């Protein structure tokens, strides 16, 4: 039996230590980042918080709303060529990111829709990025698309982060099982606590001049701040953006008591997209009903306000400086929940 003795940390296990600051107001904080990507050599400008490519999250409507705030959206894999033809070409294609699986059918669909979206990015998304086929597929896509900025994942270890970057990915998506409607850790016993995964994979990626996305596990603006403090270049949100108007007018069911939100490996997603669960697999996600939250802009403003405030507590005038200013302390308890946790 092999056991690694060092303890891995999640968001709930730490707080950020406050420091002296010259900042007088949250309004003095700049959240805009400018990135130059390793393999595509493209540049990107915006706020590096993105919507996940989940049903009810990664929609055209969500992308339209977030693009106005200079934030990107990874769109669901299930938009067809006809769906793309119905929308106007994005004015800012750097914020609209098509998603595919690691297979030739999805790749061919991407080539068909490219003439409509003229996107700068492609997200190659699989639940388990550890198969030998995955870096091979990324290498093929990179060879045929030298100027496309490629996002690849998911993984949660520095060695595989390095492998995907060396195979041609520009940005690696980090997270195995931390999502609010993901049950992979319960079904398989596999995973790495998200804060440690972010820190270790960021260190590996940045050593190669690559980038990472912290994907999953954020339940509040403070968790997003912790992800950036641990070294994430982007933070991807699913559950925090679920239930908004921009995701309701899609295939996501709405009920009297609220909006359906489910993991993309759940029984609900498999019934909807794959005709049901295959006999050789189990559901690795759950379906929940959440209250309708209205316009996503209100939630985003709350998130950005919390992130700006975190920057003022550690003296970071720019989000770019936040990780350098962050010191984590381990805690047994991070908040007083006598009146709830919201």
N, C-alpha and C positions, 0 to 999 in steps of 0.2 A: 504494500500500500504506500502510495506517495502522497505526502501532504506538504503544501507550502505553508510555512508557519506565520508569515507576515499577514496582518489583518488588513483587508480591503475595506474601503469606506464608501458610504453612500451619502446623499445630500443631507439626510437627517442626522448624520453622525458628526457634523461639523458646523461651526459658525465662523464668520469672517471677523477677524479682530479689527476694531476701529483704530485709526491713527490720526495724528495731527493733519490738518488739511488747510490749504490756503483758499479753497473754494468757499464762496459766500452763498451760493444758490445752486439748486439743481439745474437751473437754466443755463449755467455756465458749462455744463458737461456736453461733450460732443460724442454721440453714439455712432457716427458714420465711420465705416472702415473702408480702406482701399486695399485690395488684394491683387497680387500678381501671381498667376498660377504656373506651376512648374512645367507641366507637360504641354498644355495648350498655349502657354505664354500669353494668354488673355489677361485683361485687367477687369476688375469689378469694383463698383462703388455703391455703397448702400448700408443699411442697418442689417447686421447679420443674424437676424431671427427669421426663421422660415416655417411655413406650414408644411405638415407631413403629407405624404401621398396616400392618405387614408380616405375611405368613403366618408363624405360629409365634411372633409377638411380640405383635401387637395382639389378643389373645384375651380372652374374658370371664374366663378363669382368671387371666390376667396382671393384668387390671384389678382383680379381687378382691384379689389379693395386694398390688398397689401402693397401692390405696386405703387399706388398713390402715396404710400408712406415709405417707399424705397426699400421694401422688404420682399424677398422671393417666396415662391410657392412651388413645391414639388407636386405636380399634378398626378392624379390617379392613373394607374396603368390602363384603365378600361375605357378611356376615351378613344373613339374610333376616328378614322379619317373623315367620316361624315360629320362627326361632332366638331372637329377642328375646322371644317369647311364652313360651318354655321357661324363662327365667330369672326370678328374683324381681326386682322393680324395685330398682335400686341404692339403697342407703341414703344414699349420698353421691353424687348425680348429677354433682357438679362434677368428679369424677375419671374419669367415663366419657364418652368423646368419640366419637360416631359419625363415620364418614368417608364422603364421597361424591365422585364425580367431578363435573366441571362440565357436567352434562347434566340434562335435565328428568326422565328416568326415575329417576335416582338421587335427585333432589330429592323426587319423589313418594314414593319408598320411605321417605325420611327422615320425611316427614309421617305416613306410616303407622306407623312404629315409635315416633314421638315419644310417643304415648299410653302406651307401655310403659316408655320410658326416662326421660321427663321431664328430658332432659339440659339443661344450661346452655350447652353448646358444640356447634358443628358444625365439622368440619374439611373444607374443600373442597380436594381434593388432586389436582393434575395434575403430571406430570413437567416440563412446560414451561409456566411461568406467563406467557410473553411474548406469547401470542396476544391479539389485540384482543377476542376473545369473552370472555376470562377476567374482566377487571374489569367488563364488562357483566353477566356472570352474577352476580358478587358483588353488584353494585348491585341486581339484581332480588331476590336472596335477602334482602339487608338491608332493602329497602323492605317486604317482606312479613313480616319477622321482626325488628322493631325492638329486642327485648330479648334476642336470641340472640347470644352471643359467637362471632364467626366467626373461624376460623383459615383462612388462604389461602396457597397456595404450590404449587410452589416457584419462587423467584427468587433472584438473587444479586447484584443491583445496587441502589444507593440510589434511583435514579429509579423503578424498578418497585416497590420497597418503598413509596415514597410514593404511587404510583398506586393500589396495592391498598388502602392505608389510606384514601385519599380516596374510594375506591369503596365503602367500608363495612366492610372487614376490621378487626378489632381486633388480630389477631396475624398476622404474616407469617412463613412458614416459609422459612428461608434455606438454600440448598445446591443446587448443580447438579453432580452427579457425584462427591461426596466419599465416598459410602458404600462399605463393604468389599466388597459384592457388586454394585456398580454399575459398568458399563463405558461409560457415556455419554461420558466424556472420551476413551476409546480409540476408540470408534466414530464420534464426531463431531468431536473436537478442541475441544469447547466446555466451558467451565467457568472458575471463579475459585477460587484457593486459599482454603480455608474460613476461616482466621483473618481474613484481610483482608476477605472477604465479610461476616463477622459484624460486624467493627468498623465498616465503612462503612454497612452496612444498619441497624445499631443506631443510629448517629448520625442517619441519615435518619428512622427511625421515632420515636425519642425527641423529635426536634424537632417532630413532629406529635402527641406524646403517645400514640403507638402502641407496640406491643411486637413482639418477634421471638422466633422459635424457631431455635436453631442445630441444623440437621437433617443429621446425617451427619459422618463423619470421625473420631469419637472412638474411640480404640482402648484407652484406659486412663483411670483417674481423673484423671491429670494433664491430659489433653486436655480433659476436662469443666471443670476449673478454668480452663484457658486460654480456653475458650469464654465462661465467665462473666466472666473478666477482660477480654475484648474487648468486653463489653457485652451479651451475650445475656441475655434475660429468662428463657427456658426453654432446656433442652437436651434434644433428642430422641435416643433410643438405639435402634439396631437390632441390629447385630452383637454388641454387648456384652451384650444380653439374649437372644440366640439360644441354643438348645440346652437351655433349662431345662424343668423338669417342667410348668410352667404353659403352655408352648407346644406340648408334644408331643402331647397328646390332642386334636389338631385335624386339619386336612387335611394338615399337614406330615408327610411320610413319615419313618419311623424305620428305620434299617438296623442290621445287626449292628455295624458299625464306628462308628456315631454317628447324628447327626440332620441331615437335609437343611435347608440354609438357602440361599435364593436371592433375587436381586433381583426386584422386582415388574415389571420390564420384561424379564426373562430369558425364554428359551425355555420353561423349566420352568413359570413362572407363566402364560405365554400358553397353553400346552397345557392347564393345569389350569382356567383361568378363561375363556379366549376360544376354545377349540377349536383352538389352534395359532397360529403367527405368520402374520399377513396377508402377502400377497405383496409389498406395498409397503414393508415394514419389516424391520429386523433386530433381533436380540436386543441389548439394552443392559444386560444383567445376566448374572451367572454363578451356577452352583449349586455349593455346596461341602458337604462332610460335616464336621461338627464334633463333638467329644466331648460326651457328655451331661454337663450341669453340675449336675444336682440342683435343689434349691429356689432360686428366684430371690432369696429373702431374703438368702442368704449373699453373693451378688454385690452386692446393693444396699448391704449394710452395709459392704462393702469400698469401694464407690464413695463413700459418704457419709463414711467415715473419711478417705479421701484428700482429699476436698473440705474437710473441717474442718481437716485438717492444713495444707492450702494457705492457709486463712484465718489460721492462727496464724503462718505464716511472713511474712505481710505486715501483720499487726496489724489484721485485719478481724474485729471481734467478731460482725458479722452478715454474711450473704451479701449483703445489700443494699449493704454498704459495700465489697465485694470489688473491684469494677471501679475504684472511686475509689482504692484502695490498690495497684493493680496497675501495675507497670512491666515491660514486656517487654524482653529483650535478645536480639538476633539471635545465633544460634549455628551452628556447622558440624556439631556433634555433641552430642546431648543426654543420652546414657546409655551406660554401659559394658555391652556385650552379650556379654562373653567367655563367660558361662555361659547365654546365651540372652536373650530379651527379655521373659520372663514372670516 
